[in-house]
Amino acid sequence: MKRLHFILFLTVLIALTGCSKKSENPQLTDEEAIQEFASGSDWFKLTNHFEGEAVSDSGDTSTTAGKVLCDTLTVLWGRKITGHPDPQVTIEITGDSAFVSWTINTVGYFHIVKWVSDSGRWVHIKKPLSETANLYAIFKRRGEVNLPHRGWELTKISGAEGVSDSVCTVEILSVNIQSESYPDTTITNPLELFDIEDVLTFETGEEVTLTVETNGVPAKLFLHIFTHHWPWHFRIPFQKEEGGTFIGTWRVQRIPAVRFAVFDLLHHDTIYDDNYPYDFNGWLFPYLTQSLVSN
């Protein structure tokens, strides 16, 4: 992936809990105020999470311009995003609660660079990419209409799920987390709403073992995590077990921050068959490091 354009939404949380300034645009309707908040918040930034530079299917990112390790890197792949149609936002207000559905389409290309031993050269393949991602949220009115966002505060949000539009045969069924903070936690629905205060929270440097169950279609699974320094993004491959089970180990970043983890399931032939289309299912979760919430 490219460096994600995540702006820490810690500032959003601070604004939600302690801001008392006047609304910058008091003429907004409630729906417009909520959409304005969502448009500027990283909680809703679905347009950046799945873009990436071509790095190897093994998870290796040690490639530089003009130099590729031909003896070890047989396939490189990555996404190049070319556009995001306007998100589809549905806001239903009942009393002091607002229920939000957020959907966005992402288009671009899935790039493959592979070594063809018969010809002794690298071949570039470009497949059309189109995917749709969703998340849900609940806002509560906690202040007067002259406050920022007309007094609306984000109280619940879901993770996000993305699926390919052309064909989607691969499916993530569950993610099990085992760590010191979460001895045995299983997530079966990435779109289930949770309180903002209950976002997944880990100690910096904590080791996490992840077991992902899928529907068993031949596929490869990767965990995408992001940093605030070069190389910005790491793609960690999971080990394939029997059936549709994948296991991986990940160590939480040591710099305290608000972060995202993306589980990226791709059909085997999306990567290794020149003619097979883009076939994808992805789950995205926000998480915090412990030091951000310890005060």
C-alpha positions as CSV (number, residue, x, y, z in Angstrom):
1,M,0.0,0.0,0.0
2,K,1.0,3.6,-0.4
3,R,1.4,5.7,2.7
4,L,-2.1,6.2,4.1
5,H,-3.3,9.7,4.5
6,F,-4.6,9.1,8.0
7,I,-4.9,12.3,10.1
8,L,-5.1,11.2,13.7
9,F,-8.6,11.3,14.7
10,L,-7.5,11.8,18.3
11,T,-8.2,15.5,17.7
12,V,-11.8,14.5,16.8
13,L,-12.2,12.7,20.1
14,I,-10.9,15.7,21.9
15,A,-13.3,18.0,20.0
16,L,-16.2,15.7,20.9
17,T,-15.5,15.7,24.6
18,G,-14.3,19.2,25.4
19,C,-15.0,21.8,22.7
20,S,-17.2,24.7,23.5
21,K,-16.6,27.0,20.5
22,K,-19.5,28.4,18.5
23,S,-20.6,26.5,15.4
24,E,-18.6,27.8,12.4
25,N,-21.7,27.4,10.2
26,P,-24.9,27.8,12.3
27,Q,-27.0,27.6,9.1
28,L,-26.3,23.9,8.5
29,T,-29.1,21.5,8.9
30,D,-28.6,18.5,11.3
31,E,-28.0,16.2,8.4
32,E,-25.5,18.6,6.9
33,A,-23.7,19.0,10.2
34,I,-23.3,15.3,10.7
35,Q,-22.2,14.7,7.1
36,E,-19.6,17.6,7.5
37,F,-18.3,15.9,10.6
38,A,-18.1,12.5,8.9
39,S,-16.4,13.9,5.8
40,G,-13.5,15.3,7.9
41,S,-13.1,12.4,10.3
42,D,-10.7,9.5,9.9
43,W,-13.4,7.2,11.4
44,F,-15.0,7.5,7.9
45,K,-12.0,7.5,5.6
46,L,-12.7,4.5,3.5
47,T,-11.0,5.8,0.4
48,N,-7.4,5.2,1.5
49,H,-7.2,1.8,3.3
50,F,-6.7,-0.5,0.3
51,E,-4.4,1.4,-1.9
52,G,-0.8,0.1,-2.2
53,E,2.4,0.0,-4.1
54,A,3.5,-3.3,-5.7
55,V,5.3,-5.3,-3.1
56,S,5.8,-9.1,-3.1
57,D,3.1,-11.6,-2.2
58,S,5.4,-12.8,0.6
59,G,5.0,-9.5,2.4
60,D,8.5,-8.3,1.7
61,T,8.7,-4.6,1.0
62,S,12.5,-4.4,0.4
63,T,12.3,-3.3,-3.2
64,T,13.9,-0.2,-4.7
65,A,13.5,1.5,-8.0
66,G,15.3,-0.4,-10.7
67,K,16.3,-3.3,-8.5
68,V,14.2,-6.5,-7.8
69,L,15.5,-9.7,-6.2
70,C,14.6,-12.0,-9.0
71,D,15.6,-15.2,-7.2
72,T,13.2,-14.6,-4.3
73,L,10.4,-12.3,-5.5
74,T,8.4,-14.2,-8.1
75,V,5.3,-12.1,-7.9
76,L,4.7,-8.5,-6.9
77,W,1.3,-6.9,-6.6
78,G,-0.3,-3.7,-5.4
79,R,-3.4,-1.5,-5.9
80,K,-3.4,1.8,-7.7
81,I,-6.6,3.8,-6.9
82,T,-7.8,6.2,-9.7
83,G,-11.0,7.5,-8.2
84,H,-13.7,7.5,-5.5
85,P,-17.3,8.3,-6.6
86,D,-19.1,10.4,-4.1
87,P,-19.9,8.5,-1.0
88,Q,-23.5,7.5,-0.4
89,V,-24.6,8.7,3.0
90,T,-27.9,7.9,4.6
91,I,-28.8,9.8,7.8
92,E,-32.0,9.0,9.8
93,I,-32.7,11.2,12.8
94,T,-35.0,10.1,15.5
95,G,-35.2,12.4,18.5
96,D,-31.7,13.0,19.8
97,S,-30.2,10.0,17.8
98,A,-28.9,9.9,14.3
99,F,-28.2,6.6,12.5
100,V,-25.7,6.9,9.7
101,S,-24.9,4.5,6.8
102,W,-21.8,5.3,4.9
103,T,-20.9,3.6,1.5
104,I,-18.2,4.4,-0.9
105,N,-17.0,2.8,-4.2
106,T,-13.3,2.6,-5.1
107,V,-12.0,2.1,-8.6
108,G,-8.6,1.7,-10.0
109,Y,-6.2,-1.1,-11.0
110,F,-4.7,-4.2,-9.4
111,H,-1.1,-4.4,-10.7
112,I,0.9,-7.6,-10.9
113,V,4.6,-7.8,-11.8
114,K,5.8,-11.4,-12.2
115,W,9.0,-13.1,-13.2
116,V,8.5,-15.3,-16.3
117,S,11.4,-17.8,-16.2
118,D,10.8,-19.1,-19.8
119,S,11.4,-15.6,-21.2
120,G,13.8,-14.4,-18.5
121,R,11.9,-11.2,-18.0
122,W,9.4,-9.4,-15.8
123,V,5.8,-9.1,-17.1
124,H,3.4,-6.4,-15.9
125,I,-0.4,-7.2,-15.8
126,K,-3.1,-4.6,-14.9
127,K,-6.5,-5.7,-13.8
128,P,-9.5,-3.4,-13.3
129,L,-10.4,-2.9,-9.7
130,S,-13.8,-1.9,-8.3
131,E,-14.9,-2.4,-4.7
132,T,-17.5,-1.2,-2.3
133,A,-17.0,-0.5,1.4
134,N,-19.5,0.1,4.1
135,L,-19.6,1.3,7.7
136,Y,-22.3,2.4,10.2
137,A,-22.4,5.0,13.0
138,I,-24.6,6.5,15.6
139,F,-24.5,10.2,16.7
140,K,-26.2,11.6,19.8
141,R,-27.1,15.3,20.3
142,R,-25.2,16.3,23.4
143,G,-25.1,20.0,23.1
144,E,-26.9,23.1,21.8
145,V,-27.2,23.9,18.1
146,N,-24.8,26.7,18.3
147,L,-22.0,24.3,19.2
148,P,-19.7,22.6,16.6
149,H,-21.7,20.2,14.4
150,R,-24.9,21.5,16.0
151,G,-24.2,19.6,19.2
152,W,-23.9,16.2,17.5
153,E,-21.3,13.8,18.9
154,L,-20.2,10.4,17.5
155,T,-21.0,7.7,20.1
156,K,-20.9,4.4,18.2
157,I,-19.2,3.2,15.1
158,S,-18.6,-0.1,13.3
159,G,-15.5,-1.4,11.5
160,A,-15.7,-1.4,7.8
161,E,-16.0,-4.2,5.2
162,G,-15.0,-4.0,1.5
163,V,-15.9,-6.4,-1.3
164,S,-15.0,-6.5,-4.9
165,D,-17.8,-5.6,-7.3
166,S,-17.0,-7.7,-10.4
167,V,-16.9,-11.1,-8.6
168,C,-16.6,-11.9,-4.9
169,T,-16.2,-15.6,-4.0
170,V,-13.8,-15.1,-1.1
171,E,-15.2,-14.4,2.4
172,I,-13.8,-13.7,5.8
173,L,-16.0,-15.4,8.4
174,S,-14.3,-14.5,11.7
175,V,-11.2,-13.0,13.3
176,N,-9.9,-14.4,16.6
177,I,-7.6,-12.2,18.7
178,Q,-5.3,-13.7,21.4
179,S,-3.0,-11.4,23.3
180,E,-2.4,-10.2,26.9
181,S,-5.1,-7.5,26.5
182,Y,-7.5,-9.9,24.7
183,P,-6.9,-13.5,25.8
184,D,-9.6,-14.9,23.5
185,T,-11.8,-12.4,21.5
186,T,-13.6,-13.4,18.3
187,I,-15.1,-10.9,15.9
188,T,-17.7,-12.3,13.5
189,N,-19.3,-9.1,12.1
190,P,-17.0,-6.2,11.2
191,L,-20.1,-4.0,10.8
192,E,-21.3,-4.5,14.4
193,L,-21.6,-1.1,16.2
194,F,-19.5,-0.5,19.3
195,D,-19.1,2.4,21.7
196,I,-16.2,4.7,20.9
197,E,-14.9,4.0,24.4
198,D,-14.7,0.3,23.6
199,V,-12.5,0.5,20.6
200,L,-9.8,-2.3,20.5
201,T,-6.9,-1.2,22.8
202,F,-3.5,-2.7,23.0
203,E,-0.2,-2.1,24.9
204,T,2.5,-0.7,22.7
205,G,4.8,-3.6,21.6
206,E,2.2,-6.2,22.5
207,E,2.3,-9.5,20.6
208,V,-1.0,-10.5,19.0
209,T,-1.9,-13.8,17.5
210,L,-4.6,-13.7,14.9
211,T,-6.6,-16.7,13.6
212,V,-8.8,-15.9,10.6
213,E,-11.5,-18.3,9.4
214,T,-12.6,-18.0,5.7
215,N,-15.0,-19.8,3.5
216,G,-12.2,-22.1,2.2
217,V,-12.0,-20.7,-1.4
218,P,-8.3,-20.8,-2.5
219,A,-7.0,-17.5,-1.4
220,K,-4.1,-15.6,0.3
221,L,-4.6,-13.4,3.4
222,F,-2.6,-10.4,4.4
223,L,-2.7,-8.0,7.4
224,H,-2.0,-4.4,6.5
225,I,-0.7,-2.1,9.3
226,F,0.5,1.4,9.1
227,T,3.2,3.6,10.7
228,H,3.9,7.3,10.9
229,H,7.4,6.9,9.5
230,W,9.0,5.3,6.5
231,P,8.0,2.8,4.9
232,W,4.6,3.8,6.2
233,H,2.9,0.5,5.5
234,F,3.6,-3.2,6.2
235,R,1.9,-6.1,4.6
236,I,2.1,-9.2,6.7
237,P,1.3,-12.6,5.1
238,F,-0.8,-15.2,7.1
239,Q,0.2,-18.8,7.2
240,K,-2.4,-21.0,5.5
241,E,-3.6,-23.9,7.7
242,E,-6.1,-26.7,6.9
243,G,-9.4,-25.7,5.3
244,G,-10.0,-22.0,5.3
245,T,-8.0,-21.1,8.4
246,F,-5.1,-18.6,8.4
247,I,-2.8,-17.8,11.3
248,G,-0.5,-14.8,11.8
249,T,1.4,-13.0,14.5
250,W,1.7,-9.2,14.7
251,R,3.5,-7.0,17.2
252,V,1.7,-3.7,17.9
253,Q,3.6,-0.6,17.0
254,R,5.6,1.0,19.8
255,I,4.7,4.6,19.0
256,P,1.4,5.5,20.7
257,A,-1.2,6.5,18.1
258,V,-4.6,5.8,16.7
259,R,-4.2,3.2,14.0
260,F,-6.0,0.9,11.6
261,A,-5.6,-2.8,10.8
262,V,-6.9,-4.2,7.5
263,F,-7.4,-7.9,6.8
264,D,-7.1,-8.4,3.1
265,L,-8.3,-11.6,1.5
266,L,-7.6,-12.1,-2.2
267,H,-8.5,-15.1,-4.4
268,H,-5.4,-17.0,-5.3
269,D,-6.0,-16.5,-9.0
270,T,-6.4,-12.8,-8.6
271,I,-2.6,-12.8,-8.0
272,Y,-1.5,-15.8,-10.0
273,D,-3.8,-16.1,-13.0
274,D,-3.4,-13.5,-15.7
275,N,-7.1,-13.6,-16.7
276,Y,-8.9,-14.1,-13.4
277,P,-10.6,-10.9,-12.2
278,Y,-10.2,-8.9,-9.0
279,D,-11.8,-11.0,-6.2
280,F,-11.5,-9.5,-2.7
281,N,-13.0,-9.3,0.8
282,G,-11.5,-7.0,3.4
283,W,-12.2,-6.2,7.0
284,L,-10.9,-2.9,8.6
285,F,-10.7,-2.2,12.3
286,P,-9.6,0.9,14.2
287,Y,-7.6,0.4,17.4
288,L,-5.7,2.4,20.0
289,T,-2.5,1.9,21.9
290,Q,-2.8,1.8,25.7
291,S,-1.0,5.0,26.4
292,L,-3.6,7.0,24.5
293,V,-6.4,6.0,26.8
294,S,-4.5,5.5,30.1
295,N,-5.1,9.0,31.4
